[in-house]
Amino acid sequence: MRIAVKYCGGCNPDYDAQAAKAAIEAVLGRELPLWSEGAPPEVCLLVKQCRSDCFAHPEQFSTYRTYLLERENEIPRVGAAILEGIRELERRPKGREE
């Protein structure tokens, strides 16, 4: 299963995106590679650092589920949601995606 992280433009940051990524990685127990165009992962974490609308259509960044982190205090909730989404995806029969 492929999981990746994509950052907003960082134009007006309210918190440290790298620290947030590291905290999510600690919850997941794995490193998150950067998102790359052309090969969307099954699961994507979008790290949005301000109130700009950088990710108007977040669903386009993954083939199964995309999670949006907008505030530093959401790290525990978003980390737990990603873990649950990974578990759901792993339980699905191969070849069946939403």
PAFI-234036 format. One record per residue: residue in three letters; z, x, y of N, C-alpha, C in turn. Coordinates in steps of 0.001 Angstrom, whole numbers, plus 500000, padded with zeros to 6 digits. Atoms other than C-alpha are relative to their C-alpha. Layout:
BEGIN
<r><r>ALA</r><n_z>Z</n_z><n_x>X</n_x><n_y>Y</n_y><ca_z>Z</ca_z><ca_x>X</ca_x><ca_y>Y</ca_y><c_z>Z</c_z><c_x>X</c_x><c_y>Y</c_y></r>
...
***
This chain:
BEGIN
<r><r>MET</r><n_z>500000</n_z><n_x>500846</n_x><n_y>498830</n_y><ca_z>500000</ca_z><ca_x>500000</ca_x><ca_y>500000</ca_y><c_z>500000</c_z><c_x>500893</c_x><c_y>501235</c_y></r>
<r><r>ARG</r><n_z>500091</n_z><n_x>499233</n_x><n_y>498760</n_y><ca_z>499072</ca_z><ca_x>501286</ca_x><ca_y>503412</ca_y><c_z>500783</c_z><c_x>499308</c_x><c_y>501105</c_y></r>
<r><r>ILE</r><n_z>499222</n_z><n_x>500464</n_x><n_y>498856</n_y><ca_z>501449</ca_z><ca_x>500914</ca_x><ca_y>506343</ca_y><c_z>499733</c_z><c_x>500976</c_x><c_y>501128</c_y></r>
<r><r>ALA</r><n_z>500275</n_z><n_x>499122</n_x><n_y>498864</n_y><ca_z>500748</ca_z><ca_x>502249</ca_x><ca_y>509817</ca_y><c_z>500699</c_z><c_x>499485</c_x><c_y>501247</c_y></r>
<r><r>VAL</r><n_z>499414</n_z><n_x>500362</n_x><n_y>498714</n_y><ca_z>502079</ca_z><ca_x>502231</ca_x><ca_y>513364</ca_y><c_z>498951</c_z><c_x>500199</c_x><c_y>501084</c_y></r>
<r><r>LYS</r><n_z>500899</n_z><n_x>499902</n_x><n_y>498853</n_y><ca_z>500117</ca_z><ca_x>501614</ca_x><ca_y>516548</ca_y><c_z>500847</c_z><c_x>499804</c_x><c_y>501253</c_y></r>
<r><r>TYR</r><n_z>499252</n_z><n_x>500060</n_x><n_y>498753</n_y><ca_z>501500</ca_z><ca_x>502240</ca_x><ca_y>520012</ca_y><c_z>499177</c_z><c_x>499329</c_x><c_y>501088</c_y></r>
<r><r>CYS</r><n_z>500669</n_z><n_x>500498</n_x><n_y>498807</n_y><ca_z>500710</ca_z><ca_x>500463</ca_x><ca_y>523247</ca_y><c_z>499618</c_z><c_x>501199</c_x><c_y>500860</c_y></r>
<r><r>GLY</r><n_z>500429</n_z><n_x>498921</n_x><n_y>499125</n_y><ca_z>499375</ca_z><ca_x>502500</ca_x><ca_y>526137</ca_y><c_z>501119</c_z><c_x>500810</c_x><c_y>500615</c_y></r>
<r><r>GLY</r><n_z>498859</n_z><n_x>499270</n_x><n_y>499476</n_y><ca_z>502867</ca_z><ca_x>503540</ca_x><ca_y>527210</ca_y><c_z>500016</c_z><c_x>500105</c_x><c_y>501516</c_y></r>
<r><r>CYS</r><n_z>500140</n_z><n_x>499920</n_x><n_y>498546</n_y><ca_z>502079</ca_z><ca_x>502774</ca_x><ca_y>530845</ca_y><c_z>501289</c_z><c_x>499707</c_x><c_y>500756</c_y></r>
<r><r>ASN</r><n_z>498786</n_z><n_x>500392</n_x><n_y>499290</n_y><ca_z>505470</ca_z><ca_x>501297</ca_x><ca_y>531730</ca_y><c_z>501151</c_z><c_x>499865</c_x><c_y>498988</c_y></r>
<r><r>PRO</r><n_z>499061</n_z><n_x>500101</n_x><n_y>501122</n_y><ca_z>507933</ca_z><ca_x>502159</ca_x><ca_y>528937</ca_y><c_z>501422</c_z><c_x>499614</c_x><c_y>500390</c_y></r>
<r><r>ASP</r><n_z>498609</n_z><n_x>500402</n_x><n_y>499848</n_y><ca_z>511306</ca_z><ca_x>500437</ca_x><ca_y>528710</ca_y><c_z>500897</c_z><c_x>500751</c_x><c_y>499017</c_y></r>
<r><r>TYR</r><n_z>499240</n_z><n_x>499258</n_x><n_y>501003</n_y><ca_z>512375</ca_z><ca_x>502550</ca_x><ca_y>525695</ca_y><c_z>499094</c_z><c_x>501060</c_x><c_y>499387</c_y></r>
<r><r>ASP</r><n_z>500707</n_z><n_x>498879</n_x><n_y>500615</n_y><ca_z>511344</ca_z><ca_x>505639</ca_x><ca_y>523695</ca_y><c_z>499309</c_z><c_x>499532</c_x><c_y>498711</c_y></r>
<r><r>ALA</r><n_z>500770</n_z><n_x>500479</n_x><n_y>501147</n_y><ca_z>508577</ca_z><ca_x>504638</ca_x><ca_y>521274</ca_y><c_z>500180</c_z><c_x>500896</c_x><c_y>498777</c_y></r>
<r><r>GLN</r><n_z>499822</n_z><n_x>499079</n_x><n_y>501122</n_y><ca_z>508987</ca_z><ca_x>507765</ca_x><ca_y>519125</ca_y><c_z>501356</c_z><c_x>499804</c_x><c_y>499334</c_y></r>
<r><r>ALA</r><n_z>498672</n_z><n_x>500244</n_x><n_y>500560</n_y><ca_z>512712</ca_z><ca_x>507116</ca_x><ca_y>518700</ca_y><c_z>500028</c_z><c_x>498670</c_x><c_y>499246</c_y></r>
<r><r>ALA</r><n_z>500076</n_z><n_x>501302</n_x><n_y>500679</n_y><ca_z>511985</ca_z><ca_x>503483</ca_x><ca_y>517805</ca_y><c_z>499273</c_z><c_x>500136</c_x><c_y>498668</c_y></r>
<r><r>LYS</r><n_z>500746</n_z><n_x>499762</n_x><n_y>501251</n_y><ca_z>509422</ca_z><ca_x>504596</ca_x><ca_y>515213</ca_y><c_z>500895</c_z><c_x>500706</c_x><c_y>498992</c_y></r>
<r><r>ALA</r><n_z>499109</n_z><n_x>499269</n_x><n_y>500903</n_y><ca_z>511928</ca_z><ca_x>507044</ca_x><ca_y>513737</ca_y><c_z>501082</c_z><c_x>499086</c_x><c_y>499432</c_y></r>
<r><r>ALA</r><n_z>498982</n_z><n_x>500934</n_x><n_y>500466</n_y><ca_z>514551</ca_z><ca_x>504284</ca_x><ca_y>513518</ca_y><c_z>499425</c_z><c_x>499031</c_x><c_y>498966</c_y></r>
<r><r>ILE</r><n_z>500662</n_z><n_x>500890</n_x><n_y>500968</n_y><ca_z>512112</ca_z><ca_x>501945</ca_x><ca_y>511740</ca_y><c_z>499718</c_z><c_x>500770</c_x><c_y>498710</c_y></r>
<r><r>GLU</r><n_z>500257</n_z><n_x>499170</n_x><n_y>501192</n_y><ca_z>511116</ca_z><ca_x>504773</ca_x><ca_y>509371</ca_y><c_z>501284</c_z><c_x>500191</c_x><c_y>499192</c_y></r>
<r><r>ALA</r><n_z>498720</n_z><n_x>499853</n_x><n_y>500695</n_y><ca_z>514807</ca_z><ca_x>505274</ca_x><ca_y>508556</ca_y><c_z>500339</c_z><c_x>498731</c_x><c_y>499219</c_y></r>
<r><r>VAL</r><n_z>499757</n_z><n_x>501269</n_x><n_y>500690</n_y><ca_z>515127</ca_z><ca_x>501575</ca_x><ca_y>507667</ca_y><c_z>499084</c_z><c_x>499879</c_x><c_y>498779</c_y></r>
<r><r>LEU</r><n_z>500987</n_z><n_x>500142</n_x><n_y>501072</n_y><ca_z>511957</ca_z><ca_x>501692</ca_x><ca_y>505542</ca_y><c_z>500101</c_z><c_x>501092</c_x><c_y>498938</c_y></r>
<r><r>GLY</r><n_z>499936</n_z><n_x>498881</n_x><n_y>500936</n_y><ca_z>512683</ca_z><ca_x>505044</ca_x><ca_y>503924</ca_y><c_z>498666</c_z><c_x>500674</c_x><c_y>499777</c_y></r>
<r><r>ARG</r><n_z>501319</n_z><n_x>499371</n_x><n_y>500090</n_y><ca_z>509164</ca_z><ca_x>506278</ca_x><ca_y>504605</ca_y><c_z>499450</c_z><c_x>500267</c_x><c_y>501379</c_y></r>
<r><r>GLU</r><n_z>500655</n_z><n_x>499697</n_x><n_y>498729</n_y><ca_z>507070</ca_z><ca_x>507828</ca_x><ca_y>507332</ca_y><c_z>498847</c_z><c_x>499039</c_x><c_y>500219</c_y></r>
<r><r>LEU</r><n_z>501106</n_z><n_x>500885</n_x><n_y>499640</n_y><ca_z>504565</ca_z><ca_x>505674</ca_x><ca_y>509166</ca_y><c_z>498901</c_z><c_x>500820</c_x><c_y>500659</c_y></r>
<r><r>PRO</r><n_z>501114</n_z><n_x>499302</n_x><n_y>499356</n_y><ca_z>501198</ca_z><ca_x>507281</ca_x><ca_y>509839</ca_y><c_z>499441</c_z><c_x>499153</c_x><c_y>501138</c_y></r>
<r><r>LEU</r><n_z>500632</n_z><n_x>500710</n_x><n_y>498894</n_y><ca_z>499260</ca_z><ca_x>506359</ca_x><ca_y>512945</ca_y><c_z>498868</c_z><c_x>499120</c_x><c_y>499496</c_y></r>
<r><r>TRP</r><n_z>501080</n_z><n_x>500941</n_x><n_y>500282</n_y><ca_z>496910</ca_z><ca_x>503390</ca_x><ca_y>512788</ca_y><c_z>498682</c_z><c_x>500655</c_x><c_y>500380</c_y></r>
<r><r>SER</r><n_z>501320</n_z><n_x>499463</n_x><n_y>499655</n_y><ca_z>493231</ca_z><ca_x>504334</ca_x><ca_y>512718</ca_y><c_z>498956</c_z><c_x>498899</c_x><c_y>499876</c_y></r>
<r><r>GLU</r><n_z>501076</n_z><n_x>500995</n_x><n_y>499969</n_y><ca_z>490198</ca_z><ca_x>502251</ca_x><ca_y>513532</ca_y><c_z>499126</c_z><c_x>500141</c_x><c_y>498757</c_y></r>
<r><r>GLY</r><n_z>500924</n_z><n_x>499990</n_x><n_y>501124</n_y><ca_z>487948</ca_z><ca_x>501285</ca_x><ca_y>510649</ca_y><c_z>500655</c_z><c_x>499830</c_x><c_y>498645</c_y></r>
<r><r>ALA</r><n_z>499300</n_z><n_x>500149</n_x><n_y>501271</n_y><ca_z>490596</ca_z><ca_x>501232</ca_x><ca_y>507917</ca_y><c_z>501365</c_z><c_x>499370</c_x><c_y>500260</c_y></r>
<r><r>PRO</r><n_z>498708</n_z><n_x>500614</n_x><n_y>499688</n_y><ca_z>493280</ca_z><ca_x>498692</ca_x><ca_y>508831</ca_y><c_z>500913</c_z><c_x>499994</c_x><c_y>498771</c_y></r>
<r><r>PRO</r><n_z>499049</n_z><n_x>500017</n_x><n_y>501105</n_y><ca_z>496415</ca_z><ca_x>498944</ca_x><ca_y>506705</ca_y><c_z>500360</c_z><c_x>498567</c_x><c_y>499621</c_y></r>
<r><r>GLU</r><n_z>499493</n_z><n_x>501325</n_x><n_y>500367</n_y><ca_z>497956</ca_z><ca_x>496039</ca_x><ca_y>504847</ca_y><c_z>501086</c_z><c_x>499559</c_x><c_y>500973</c_y></r>
<r><r>VAL</r><n_z>498882</n_z><n_x>500293</n_x><n_y>499113</n_y><ca_z>501009</ca_z><ca_x>496243</ca_x><ca_y>507110</ca_y><c_z>499923</c_z><c_x>500928</c_x><c_y>501209</c_y></r>
<r><r>CYS</r><n_z>500046</n_z><n_x>499196</n_x><n_y>498788</n_y><ca_z>501055</ca_z><ca_x>497410</ca_x><ca_y>510730</ca_y><c_z>501185</c_z><c_x>499652</c_x><c_y>500893</c_y></r>
<r><r>LEU</r><n_z>498954</n_z><n_x>500163</n_x><n_y>499002</n_y><ca_z>503897</ca_z><ca_x>497946</ca_x><ca_y>513177</ca_y><c_z>499400</c_z><c_x>500318</c_x><c_y>501360</c_y></r>
<r><r>LEU</r><n_z>500450</n_z><n_x>499781</n_x><n_y>498631</n_y><ca_z>502875</ca_z><ca_x>497527</ca_x><ca_y>516809</ca_y><c_z>501220</c_z><c_x>500263</c_x><c_y>500863</c_y></r>
<r><r>VAL</r><n_z>498879</n_z><n_x>499636</n_x><n_y>499139</n_y><ca_z>505251</ca_z><ca_x>499314</ca_x><ca_y>519182</ca_y><c_z>499562</c_z><c_x>499776</c_x><c_y>501440</c_y></r>
<r><r>LYS</r><n_z>500311</n_z><n_x>500397</n_x><n_y>498629</n_y><ca_z>505027</ca_z><ca_x>497633</ca_x><ca_y>522568</ca_y><c_z>501202</c_z><c_x>500341</c_x><c_y>500868</c_y></r>
<r><r>GLN</r><n_z>498879</n_z><n_x>499484</n_x><n_y>499222</n_y><ca_z>507158</ca_z><ca_x>499273</ca_x><ca_y>525275</ca_y><c_z>500275</c_z><c_x>499263</c_x><c_y>501307</c_y></r>
<r><r>CYS</r><n_z>499768</n_z><n_x>500690</n_x><n_y>498733</n_y><ca_z>506882</ca_z><ca_x>496870</ca_x><ca_y>528205</ca_y><c_z>499494</c_z><c_x>498568</c_x><c_y>499901</c_y></r>
<r><r>ARG</r><n_z>500406</n_z><n_x>501407</n_x><n_y>499996</n_y><ca_z>505851</ca_z><ca_x>493355</ca_x><ca_y>529221</ca_y><c_z>498498</c_z><c_x>499796</c_x><c_y>500181</c_y></r>
<r><r>SER</r><n_z>501462</n_z><n_x>500136</n_x><n_y>499931</n_y><ca_z>502110</ca_z><ca_x>494088</ca_x><ca_y>529520</ca_y><c_z>499489</c_z><c_x>499420</c_x><c_y>498691</c_y></r>
<r><r>ASP</r><n_z>500550</n_z><n_x>500646</n_x><n_y>501198</n_y><ca_z>499879</ca_z><ca_x>492278</ca_x><ca_y>527049</ca_y><c_z>498970</c_z><c_x>500903</c_x><c_y>499318</c_y></r>
<r><r>CYS</r><n_z>500902</n_z><n_x>499046</n_x><n_y>500650</n_y><ca_z>498395</ca_z><ca_x>495290</ca_x><ca_y>525251</ca_y><c_z>499458</c_z><c_x>499481</c_x><c_y>498667</c_y></r>
<r><r>PHE</r><n_z>500371</n_z><n_x>500470</n_x><n_y>501336</n_y><ca_z>498258</ca_z><ca_x>493472</ca_x><ca_y>521907</ca_y><c_z>499821</c_z><c_x>498482</c_x><c_y>500012</c_y></r>
<r><r>ALA</r><n_z>500245</n_z><n_x>501443</n_x><n_y>499878</n_y><ca_z>496764</ca_z><ca_x>490047</ca_x><ca_y>522676</ca_y><c_z>499767</c_z><c_x>499344</c_x><c_y>498647</c_y></r>
<r><r>HIS</r><n_z>500302</n_z><n_x>500532</n_x><n_y>501334</n_y><ca_z>495633</ca_z><ca_x>489583</ca_x><ca_y>519041</ca_y><c_z>500548</c_z><c_x>500953</c_x><c_y>498948</c_y></r>
<r><r>PRO</r><n_z>499398</n_z><n_x>499013</n_x><n_y>500896</n_y><ca_z>498089</ca_z><ca_x>491513</ca_x><ca_y>516869</ca_y><c_z>499510</c_z><c_x>499920</c_x><c_y>498554</c_y></r>
<r><r>GLU</r><n_z>500450</n_z><n_x>500163</n_x><n_y>501385</n_y><ca_z>496705</ca_z><ca_x>490103</ca_x><ca_y>513616</ca_y><c_z>498790</c_z><c_x>500863</c_x><c_y>499657</c_y></r>
<r><r>GLN</r><n_z>501203</n_z><n_x>499202</n_x><n_y>500262</n_y><ca_z>493573</ca_z><ca_x>492232</ca_x><ca_y>513995</ca_y><c_z>500317</c_z><c_x>501416</c_x><c_y>499510</c_y></r>
<r><r>PHE</r><n_z>499643</n_z><n_x>498628</n_x><n_y>500330</n_y><ca_z>495511</ca_z><ca_x>495420</ca_x><ca_y>513225</ca_y><c_z>500430</c_z><c_x>500209</c_x><c_y>498552</c_y></r>
<r><r>SER</r><n_z>499629</n_z><n_x>499864</n_x><n_y>501407</n_y><ca_z>496322</ca_z><ca_x>494701</ca_x><ca_y>509555</ca_y><c_z>499250</c_z><c_x>498973</c_x><c_y>499169</c_y></r>
<r><r>THR</r><n_z>500653</n_z><n_x>500955</n_x><n_y>500901</n_y><ca_z>494922</ca_z><ca_x>492947</ca_x><ca_y>506522</ca_y><c_z>500983</c_z><c_x>499003</c_x><c_y>499398</c_y></r>
<r><r>TYR</r><n_z>499002</n_z><n_x>500919</n_x><n_y>500553</n_y><ca_z>498202</ca_z><ca_x>491314</ca_x><ca_y>505462</ca_y><c_z>500939</c_z><c_x>499482</c_x><c_y>501082</c_y></r>
<r><r>ARG</r><n_z>499035</n_z><n_x>500444</n_x><n_y>499006</n_y><ca_z>500853</ca_z><ca_x>491257</ca_x><ca_y>508175</ca_y><c_z>500214</c_z><c_x>501082</c_x><c_y>501057</c_y></r>
<r><r>THR</r><n_z>499733</n_z><n_x>499115</n_x><n_y>498868</n_y><ca_z>501473</ca_z><ca_x>492772</ca_x><ca_y>511613</ca_y><c_z>501346</c_z><c_x>499621</c_x><c_y>500604</c_y></r>
<r><r>TYR</r><n_z>498685</n_z><n_x>500201</n_x><n_y>499401</n_y><ca_z>504926</ca_z><ca_x>493192</ca_x><ca_y>513145</ca_y><c_z>499996</c_z><c_x>500601</c_x><c_y>501390</c_y></r>
<r><r>LEU</r><n_z>499982</n_z><n_x>499566</n_x><n_y>498609</n_y><ca_z>505515</ca_z><ca_x>493522</ca_x><ca_y>516860</ca_y><c_z>501432</c_z><c_x>500355</c_x><c_y>500403</c_y></r>
<r><r>LEU</r><n_z>498722</n_z><n_x>499546</n_x><n_y>499470</n_y><ca_z>508404</ca_z><ca_x>495565</ca_x><ca_y>518247</ca_y><c_z>499849</c_z><c_x>500077</c_x><c_y>501506</c_y></r>
<r><r>GLU</r><n_z>500127</n_z><n_x>500047</n_x><n_y>498543</n_y><ca_z>508886</ca_z><ca_x>494764</ca_x><ca_y>521933</ca_y><c_z>501205</c_z><c_x>500575</c_x><c_y>500730</c_y></r>
<r><r>ARG</r><n_z>498777</n_z><n_x>499519</n_x><n_y>499351</n_y><ca_z>512477</ca_z><ca_x>495811</ca_x><ca_y>522661</ca_y><c_z>500796</c_z><c_x>500840</c_x><c_y>499012</c_y></r>
<r><r>GLU</r><n_z>499218</n_z><n_x>499087</n_x><n_y>500831</n_y><ca_z>514741</ca_z><ca_x>498535</ca_x><ca_y>521365</ca_y><c_z>501031</c_z><c_x>499262</c_x><c_y>499144</c_y></r>
<r><r>ASN</r><n_z>498976</n_z><n_x>500722</n_x><n_y>500758</n_y><ca_z>517401</ca_z><ca_x>496026</ca_x><ca_y>520291</ca_y><c_z>499426</c_z><c_x>499186</c_x><c_y>498838</c_y></r>
<r><r>GLU</r><n_z>500645</n_z><n_x>500725</n_x><n_y>501107</n_y><ca_z>514868</ca_z><ca_x>494413</ca_x><ca_y>517908</ca_y><c_z>499781</c_z><c_x>500877</c_x><c_y>498768</c_y></r>
<r><r>ILE</r><n_z>500279</n_z><n_x>499078</n_x><n_y>501104</n_y><ca_z>514671</ca_z><ca_x>497502</ca_x><ca_y>515664</ca_y><c_z>500601</c_z><c_x>499532</c_x><c_y>498673</c_y></r>
<r><r>PRO</r><n_z>499457</n_z><n_x>500437</n_x><n_y>501296</n_y><ca_z>517096</ca_z><ca_x>496239</ca_x><ca_y>512966</ca_y><c_z>499282</c_z><c_x>498767</c_x><c_y>499437</c_y></r>
<r><r>ARG</r><n_z>500666</n_z><n_x>501232</n_x><n_y>500457</n_y><ca_z>515453</ca_z><ca_x>492795</ca_x><ca_y>512810</ca_y><c_z>498571</c_z><c_x>500273</c_x><c_y>499542</c_y></r>
<r><r>VAL</r><n_z>501394</n_z><n_x>499700</n_x><n_y>500356</n_y><ca_z>511891</ca_z><ca_x>494138</ca_x><ca_y>512776</ca_y><c_z>499941</c_z><c_x>500864</c_x><c_y>498739</c_y></r>
<r><r>GLY</r><n_z>499953</n_z><n_x>499174</n_x><n_y>501210</n_y><ca_z>512779</ca_z><ca_x>496801</ca_x><ca_y>510195</ca_y><c_z>500249</c_z><c_x>499159</c_x><c_y>498757</c_y></r>
<r><r>ALA</r><n_z>499697</n_z><n_x>500889</n_x><n_y>501127</n_y><ca_z>514283</ca_z><ca_x>494151</ca_x><ca_y>507910</ca_y><c_z>498817</c_z><c_x>499087</c_x><c_y>499680</c_y></r>
<r><r>ALA</r><n_z>501167</n_z><n_x>500866</n_x><n_y>500209</n_y><ca_z>511257</ca_z><ca_x>491878</ca_x><ca_y>508401</ca_y><c_z>498869</c_z><c_x>500762</c_x><c_y>499317</c_y></r>
<r><r>ILE</r><n_z>501044</n_z><n_x>499187</n_x><n_y>500642</n_y><ca_z>508871</ca_z><ca_x>494692</ca_x><ca_y>507480</ca_y><c_z>500339</c_z><c_x>500226</c_x><c_y>498528</c_y></r>
<r><r>LEU</r><n_z>499586</n_z><n_x>499810</n_x><n_y>501404</n_y><ca_z>510886</ca_z><ca_x>495445</ca_x><ca_y>504329</ca_y><c_z>499735</c_z><c_x>498747</c_x><c_y>499180</c_y></r>
<r><r>GLU</r><n_z>500235</n_z><n_x>501256</n_x><n_y>500721</n_y><ca_z>510732</ca_z><ca_x>491781</ca_x><ca_y>503322</ca_y><c_z>498502</c_z><c_x>499764</c_x><c_y>499811</c_y></r>
<r><r>GLY</r><n_z>501449</n_z><n_x>500155</n_x><n_y>500127</n_y><ca_z>506987</ca_z><ca_x>491668</ca_x><ca_y>504041</ca_y><c_z>499409</c_z><c_x>500920</c_x><c_y>498949</c_y></r>
<r><r>ILE</r><n_z>500466</n_z><n_x>499058</n_x><n_y>501024</n_y><ca_z>506432</ca_z><ca_x>494754</ca_x><ca_y>501886</ca_y><c_z>500337</c_z><c_x>499468</c_x><c_y>498614</c_y></r>
<r><r>ARG</r><n_z>499595</n_z><n_x>500563</n_x><n_y>501306</n_y><ca_z>508399</ca_z><ca_x>493170</ca_x><ca_y>499048</ca_y><c_z>499120</c_z><c_x>498821</c_x><c_y>499610</c_y></r>
<r><r>GLU</r><n_z>500879</n_z><n_x>501145</n_x><n_y>500264</n_y><ca_z>506346</ca_z><ca_x>489964</ca_x><ca_y>499353</ca_y><c_z>498626</c_z><c_x>500474</c_x><c_y>499550</c_y></r>
<r><r>LEU</r><n_z>501334</n_z><n_x>499484</n_x><n_y>500330</n_y><ca_z>503102</ca_z><ca_x>491914</ca_x><ca_y>499276</ca_y><c_z>499994</c_z><c_x>500644</c_x><c_y>498623</c_y></r>
<r><r>GLU</r><n_z>499928</n_z><n_x>499347</n_x><n_y>501313</n_y><ca_z>504205</ca_z><ca_x>493945</ca_x><ca_y>496254</ca_y><c_z>500133</c_z><c_x>498991</c_x><c_y>498862</c_y></r>
<r><r>ARG</r><n_z>499849</n_z><n_x>501045</n_x><n_y>501026</n_y><ca_z>505048</ca_z><ca_x>490726</ca_x><ca_y>494368</ca_y><c_z>498713</c_z><c_x>499216</c_x><c_y>499770</c_y></r>
<r><r>ARG</r><n_z>501245</n_z><n_x>500773</n_x><n_y>500114</n_y><ca_z>501598</ca_z><ca_x>489242</ca_x><ca_y>494955</ca_y><c_z>499103</c_z><c_x>500604</c_x><c_y>498931</c_y></r>
<r><r>PRO</r><n_z>500984</n_z><n_x>499459</n_x><n_y>500950</n_y><ca_z>499005</ca_z><ca_x>489547</ca_x><ca_y>492203</ca_y><c_z>498957</c_z><c_x>500830</c_x><c_y>500737</c_y></r>
<r><r>LYS</r><n_z>501009</n_z><n_x>499117</n_x><n_y>499376</n_y><ca_z>496498</ca_z><ca_x>492302</ca_x><ca_y>492932</ca_y><c_z>498771</c_z><c_x>499194</c_x><c_y>500396</c_y></r>
<r><r>GLY</r><n_z>501225</n_z><n_x>500651</n_x><n_y>499524</n_y><ca_z>493503</ca_z><ca_x>491178</ca_x><ca_y>494983</ca_y><c_z>500234</c_z><c_x>498705</c_x><c_y>500747</c_y></r>
<r><r>ARG</r><n_z>499710</n_z><n_x>501241</n_x><n_y>499279</n_y><ca_z>495293</ca_z><ca_x>488202</ca_x><ca_y>496593</ca_y><c_z>500719</c_z><c_x>500319</c_x><c_y>501296</c_y></r>
<r><r>GLU</r><n_z>499402</n_z><n_x>499811</n_x><n_y>498680</n_y><ca_z>495918</ca_z><ca_x>488510</ca_x><ca_y>500299</ca_y><c_z>499837</c_z><c_x>498713</c_x><c_y>500775</c_y></r>
<r><r>GLU</r><n_z>500060</n_z><n_x>501214</n_x><n_y>499167</n_y><ca_z>496609</ca_z><ca_x>485785</ca_x><ca_y>502861</ca_y><c_z>498810</c_z><c_x>500040</c_x><c_y>500913</c_y></r>
***
